[in-house]
Amino acid sequence: MRKLHIFIVAFIVFVVATIFVSNYLLNSGSILKKFSIISVENKYTEYEIAFDDVKAAEYYRIVIHDANNNKVLDYETEESTNVLSLTNLEYGTEYEVMVYAYDKVGDYRPAEEPYMFVWDEPSFSVDNSLVLNNEDYVLYIDGDVERKDYYINIRRGEEELVNEKIEANEYNISKDLYVDQATSLEVSIVDDDVVVDTINLYNNQNPVSDITITSPVVNSSVAYNDVTFSFEGGENADSYEIAIYNEDDLIKKTNIQRNICILSKNLFDFSKSYRVVITATYGDYSKSAEVNFMMSSQEQLKPVYISNNWKYVKKGTKITLASDNTDAKIYYTLDGSNPESYGHLYTEPIEINENVTLKAVAVSENKINSIIKEYEINVGEKTDLKVFVSPSNQYANYGVTDVGYTNERDEMNDLSDYIIERLEQYGVTVYRNNSSGNINSWLRDSNYLGVDLHIAIHSNASTNHDKYGIETWIDKETSNTFSLANQIQNGLMSIYPYADKENADRGVKYANGALGEVNDNYLPFGILVEVAHHDYYDDALWIMQNKKLIGYNIADTILKYYQIID
């Protein structure tokens, strides 16, 4: 009898082990495995980057940073060997190559180690002016120009004007090549017919390329909402400016950092016409473009957000849909079809038992439908949640000292202790920024660690110290962070004692590239929380007396979103 019992136990163990191994083998192709960068080989500006093939990877990202953690390349590919052209490298600068493998649900894993290299070929100095001004021109070259037989090659279009060996780090270009001409010259450093570096110089000609405004479209009607302005062109400019006019009245003028920006709907009025002028400037030269548009007579509804992380939804979960517009009805589909045409009216939570493509739209009478949000819901369970907590390092942002608020860095680090404490209670792996570091290093670390969420914790302030309330920042309304950001905002407002005050709920705001820690180009999942105003007495007092409550509230929202707690 005892032998039979041992046999039965052994048989059960064998069956369980067989099932486990079988499942492992069946699913091993869906798990991102460790991988390494094999080699980086280059011939001047052409680099061949090879890394291990990852079976579960849908695609890869190759990212290169300089020594100051500034990104110089971000390239997506499906191949494990790629040849890339890097034409913006600076002599003597160290660069770091990292590769990330992404699976079908968008989770990613970094390579085991980055690859480091130093660009040691001569390059044109960043101090060179792009303008010739009808004068002899001194061209500055960084690096060891005597190491090889480097040549200066100067061309005007297809015509070669100069091909001469470089003897020193300063090269004189005679004005005889361009005086009194409206022309541009392409100047290259060449070794054995291979271009090492190139610069374009301009004489009696604007170095700034033409600008085309791509949004809004000329004479279009724009939905009453925060307005996105974008443009193409303006190359070589070192500053960009946007100006908004209502007839001849200047409404807003501000510098912008990139070729897209968002301005608040509060600048505009329903049914009025506006003119936008975007100007790109280099020295005394500039190029401008303008378009006219009309603000719609109707407001556009906010998009629909969901209750859980769509990448991993436990089977049988009943997800909820919501919109910040309380008067809106929500229509949805689960087969990827258009909810405006084929949607079901949302009346109760939706039970998820299989992978579905959820599309949802908010609709209300006399308002413009929201954008359609799409969520590729994957049935599964997140077992290894990793979060990067990034409290502010702004030690010079002082708060209301009468309530004991010292500075933003110290108080937000204290508050973040509670976020981390609560997350770790439930087995979440938490990383933290270095307060003496900078945003570029935090972004790099966050990416290298392969975290699921990067959350920056700040407190707010206003010029006249008269603003109050809570706001949460993401990159844009199409960002993957949209749902969680809305839930964090709602969670904090539920414990904020002044929630009924006008404008206390400052909502989810869109940085559109202006905030690095939420920028979709830098992080796959970044959120920044402004926990009330440290320069407003009531807000500062609330923060100081409720750090644990606030920290646990933020942490619990994250835990619920990822279904770690109910």
N, C-alpha and C positions, 0 to 999 in steps of 0.2 A: 504493500500500500504506500509505504514511504517512497519507494522507487517511482511509483506511478505519479505521486505528488511532485517529486523532483522533476520528472519528465514533463509534466504539464506546465510547471513553472518555467522550465527551460524552453519549452515550445512557445509559450507566451512571450518570453523575452526575445526569442528568435523572430517571431512575427513582428513584434513592435520594432525591433532593430531593423528588420527588412523594410518595413513601411517607412521608417525614418530615413534609411539610406536611399530608398527609392525616391522619396519626396525630395531629399537633398539633391540627388542627381537630376531629378526633373526640374527642380527650381534653381539649380546652381547657375544656370545661364541668365537668371533674372536678378542676380546679386552682383553688385559692383565689387570686384575684387581689387586687391592691392596691385598697383602697377607702377612702373618707373619710366622716367625719361631715359631713353637708351643713348641718344647722341644728339649733339647740335653741331653741324658742320657748316662752315660758311666760306664764301668767296666774296669778300667785300660786303655789299648790301644784300646779297642773296643767301638766305639761311635755309638749310634742310634740317628739320626737326623731326626726330623719330622717337616713338614711345611704344610701350607694350600695347597690344590690342586687348581691349576689355570686352569680353563676350556680351555682357549685359548692356553695354553702352549704346545708346541711340545716337549720340554725337559727342564731340569733345570741344572744349574751349582752350585755346592757347593764349595765355596772358603774359605780357612782358612789362615789368616795372623797371624804372631807373633807381638809382641809389637813394633818391628822396621819396620813393614809393609812388611816384607819378606813373600812371599807366601810359605806355607808348604803343601798345598793341593789344587788341582783343579780337580774336579770330575764331569763328566757329567752323568745324569741319567734321566729316564723317570718316576721314582717313587717319591712320596712325602714322603716316609719313607725309609731311607737307613741306613744300618749298615756299618760303615767304620772302618778300622784298621789304627790307627795313631801311628807309631812306632818311629817317629823322634822328639818327644816332649822333651823339656828341663825343668828341675825342676825350679819352681818359675816364669816361663814365662807366661805372659798373652796372650791368643789367642782370635781371633775374627772370628766368623763364619758368612758368608753372603751367601744367596741363591739368584740366579737370574733365572727368568722365561723367556724363549725365545719362540717367536711365529713362525709361519710358514715362515715369510719373514726374520727372524733373528733379529727383534727388541727385546729388552729385558727390563725387569723391575726388580729392586732389591726388596727384602723383606723390610718391613717397618722399621725394626730395626735389627742390627746385634746381635748375641748372644755372650757374653763374658764369658770366663772361664780361670782359672789358673791351669796349670798342677802342682799338689802338691805331686805327688808320686816320690819316689827316682828314679834317673836316673844316668847313667854312665856319668862322666864328659867328656866334649869335649877335655880336656887336656890329656886324656889317650892316650898313644902310642899304636899302633896296633901290635908292635913288641916286642917279649918276650926276645930275645937275650940270651937264655940259662942261664938266671939269675932269682933269685927270683924277683917277679914282684909285685909292689904295685898298686892296682886298686883303683881309686878314685871314690867315689859315692857322688853325690849331693843330698841334701834333708834330711828329718827327718827319719832316719832308725829305730828309736825306737818307732814310732807311732803304728806300727803293727809288727807282727812276720814275717819279711821278711827273705828270705833265698837266699843264693848264690848257684846256680846250675851250675856245670861245666861239659861239655860233650865233648867227642871226638867221633864224629860220633854218633852211637847209644849207646856208652858206657858212663854210668854216672860215673864221677870221684869224684865229690864232691857235697854234698847237706847239707849245713851248715847254721845255723842262723847267720844273720848279726848283729854284735855287735857295729860297728863303721863305720865311713865314709871312712876309708881306710881298704882295705882287701888284705892280703898278699897271693899270689899264689905261692906255693913252686915250685922251678925248678925241683923237683923230678918228677913232672907230665909230663915233656916234654924235659928235658935236653938231648942234642945230638940227638933229634928226629926232623925230618922234619914233622911238624904236625900243625894243627890248633885246637883251642879250642873255643867252643861256650859257653859264660858265660852269665848267665841270673839272673836277680833279680826276685824272685818268691814269690807270696803270695797266699797261699791256692791253689796251683797247677796252678795258673794263672800267666802267664809271664807278668811282669811289664816293663822290658827293657832288651835288649840283645846287646852284643858286641862280635865280633869275634876277637881273638888274634892269632898271627902267630909266630911260632918258626922255625928257619932255613928254612923258606919258604917265598916266595914273597907274600905280602898281596894284591898286585894289580892283578886283574883278567885279563885273556887274552883279547886281543883286536882283533876285526874283522872290517876291513874297508868295509863299505857297499856301498860307492860311492866315486870314480868311480869303476866300476867292473874291475877285473883283465884283463889286455891286451885289454881293450875296446878302441874304438875310441870316443872321446868326442867332441861334437859340439863346435866350436870356439865361446865362450861366457864366461861370468863369470862362474867359475867352483865351483860346490858344492861338498864339502868333508864331509863325515859323517862316523861315526863308532859306534860300539856297544862294551860293555865291559869296562874295565878299572876301575871297581869299587874299592873304597877305595883310589884312587889316589887323591892328592890335587893339582896337576897341570897337564896340558896337553899341548903338543907342536906339531906343524906340520912343516915339512920341505919338500921342493920341490927341486928336483935335475933334471938337464938336463945332462945325463950321470953322470960324477963325479962332475959337477959344481953345487954348492949350489945356487939356485935361490932366495929362500925365506925361512926364519925360523921365526916363531912367536908363542907366546902362544895363546891358544884358551880357551874360557870360558865354552864351552859346547860341546856336541858330534856332532856338525855340524858347518861348517863355509863356507864362500864363499870368493874366491880369485879372484881378477880382471883378466879379459882376457888379460890385458896389460902385465902380467907377462910371457905370453906364445907366441910362434910363431906357425904359421900354419905348420901342417904336421911334427911336431917334437915329439919325445918320451920323456916322463917324468916319474919320480919315486917320489911317495909321501910316507913319513914315518911319522906315528903318534905315539907319545910316551906318555904314562901315567906314572907319577912318584909319589911315596910316600917315602920321606926321601931318603935313599940310594937305594931304590928298584924301578924298572921300568919295564914296558912291552911295546913292540913296535910291530907294524904291518906295512907292506908296500905293495903297488901295483904299477904296471907299467901301463901306459896308453899313448895313442897317441892323440895329438891335431889334430882335423880334418883339412882338407884343405879348409873347407867352414865355413863361419860365420853363426850363427843362428840368424834369424830375431827376433825382439822384438815383444811381444804379441800385440793383438788388444785391444784397449780401447774404451769405449762408452761415449756418451755425458752426460748422465743423471744417477741419482741414480736408479738402476734397481729395488730396493725394492718398489718404488712408482713412476710410470710413468703415467702422466695424459693421459686419453684416447684421441687418435688422435695425440699424440706427434710424431714428426718425429725425431727419434734418429739418430745420426751419428756415424760411426765407423771410427777409425783412427789407424795408426801405425807410430812409429817414423822413420821407414825405408821408405823414400820417393819413393824408387823404387819398393816397394812391392804392390802386388795386394791382396785384401782381399776377402775371400770366407766365406759365412755364411749360416747357416740353422736356421730355427725357430721352428723345431720340435724335437730338441735334437739329431738329427743324425750327423754323422761325416762330417764336412765341407770339409775335404780333399777329401772325396769320393763323397759326394752328394751336395756340397755347390753351392750357387748362387754367381756369381761375384758381388761384391758391387760396385754400380755406383752412387747411390743417397740415401738420407736419407730414413730410414725404418719407415713407419707409424705403430704405435702400437695401436691396438684397443681391444686386449684381452691378457690374460696371455700367454706368450710363453717362451720356452727355447731356448735362442740364443746361438749358438756356432759359433766362428769365428777363422780364422787362416790367418796369413800373409804368402804369397808365393812370391818367386822371383827366377829367373833363377840363377843358380850357387850359391845359398845360401840354408841353411837348413830351412825348414818351422819353424815358431814360434810354441811355445806350443799352444794348443787349449784352448782358454778362453771360459768359460761358464758363462752365466748370466741368472738367473731365473727371468725374467722380470714380475713384478706384476703390474697390472693396478690399480692405486689408487692415492691418494693425501696426501702428508706429510703436516700436519697442525700444528705440534708442534715441530719444529726442535730445538734441543738442542746441543750447541757446547761448548766444554771446550778449552779455549785458554790458552796456557802454555808458556809464554815468558821465555827466559833463565834467570837463577839466577847466571850466572858466572860473578861476579863483578870484578874478577882479570884478565879478558880477555880485555886488553886495546887496543884501536884502534888508528887511526891516529889523534893525538891531534891537528895537524895544521888545520884540518877541523872541529874541535869541537867535535870529537867522544870521549866520555869519556870511558865507559866500556860497555861490551855486555849486562849485566843485565839492566842497565838504559836505553840504547838506544832501546833495543828490547821491553822493557816495554812501552816506549813512542810509538813505532811503533804499538804495539798491541792495544793501546788505539784506534787507527783509525780502526783497524779490528773490534773491539768490537762496536765502534760507528756506523759503517756501518751496521753490522749485526742487531743491535738492532733497527735501523731505519726501518727494515722490519719485526719486530716482533719476531726475533729469540731470544730464551732464551740462554744467554751466561753466562758461569761460568769462573772463572779465578783462576790460581794457586796462591799459597802464595809464594812469592819470597824467604821468609826465611825458607820455608819448603824443603823437599827433594823429589826426584823422586818417591820413594815408596809411600809417602803420596799423591802425585798428582795422581798416578795410582789408588790408592784406592778411592780417592774422585771422580775421573772421572767415575769409575765403579759404585759407589754408587749412583751417580746422574743420571745414565742411559742415558748418552749423545749419540748422533748419530755420533759425530765426535770429536776426540781429536787432536788438532793441536798445535805442539810446534814451536815456532818462535825463531830462532837463527841467528847469523851472523857468518861468517867463518873466518879462519885464516890459514896461512901456515908457515912452519918452517923458510923459507927464506924470507917471506913476499913478495913473487913475484907471487903468484897465484891470480886469479880473477875469477869472474863468479858466477853463481847461480846453486844450486843443491837442490833436494828434495829427502827425504829419506822415504822409507817404509820398511816393513820386508822382503818381497820377491815378485817375479813377479806373484805369485799365490794369493797374498793378495787381500782382498776386496777393499783395498785403491788404487789399481793400476790405475784405470781410473781417479779418482779425482786428484791423485798426478801428473799424466801427464798433466792434464789441468792446475793445479796450476803452474807447471814448465813452460808450454807454455805461460800462462798468464803473468808471470813475465818477461819472455824473450821478450815478445812483447813491454814492456816498458823500458827494459834495454838498455841504449844508446850504449853499446859496444857489442851488440849481434853478430856483424859480426866478432869479433876477434876470433882467433883460440882457441878452447876449452872453450869459454865463456859459452856455454850451457853445463854444466857439467851433465845434465840429471837427470833422476830418478835413484836413487841408492838403493841397497838392503842391509839392515843391518843384516838380518838373525839371529836375536836374540841379536845382539850386542848393540842395542839402545832400552832401556826400553820403551820409549814413542811411539815406533812404533811396539813393539813386539806383534805379533798376540796372543801369549800365555797370555799376560797381558791385552790387549785392543782389542776390536772387530774392531775398526776403527781408527788407529793412523797414523799421518803424521808429519814429521819434516821438516821444511823449513830452509835452510841456505840462508839467504837473502844477497847475495854478500859477499865480504871479507872486514872486518873492518880494516885489517892491510895493505891494498893496497889503495893507495891514491885516485885513481879515484872511486873505489867502495865505500870507506868510505864517500867521498864527495857526491856521488849520494844518499847514504842512508840518510845522514844528510839533504839534500835539498829536499827529496822526500818521507818522511815518510807517509804522507797522501796518496799520489799516490800509493805507494807500499801496504799500509794497505788496501785501498779501492779495489785495484786490486785483492788481495787475497780474500777479503770478497765477491766481486762480482762473482768470480769464484765459490765459495761455493754456493752462492745464485742461480746462474744459474744451477749448477749441481743438486740442489734440487728443481729446477723449481719454485723458489720463485720470481725470475725476469726472463725476457726473455733475 
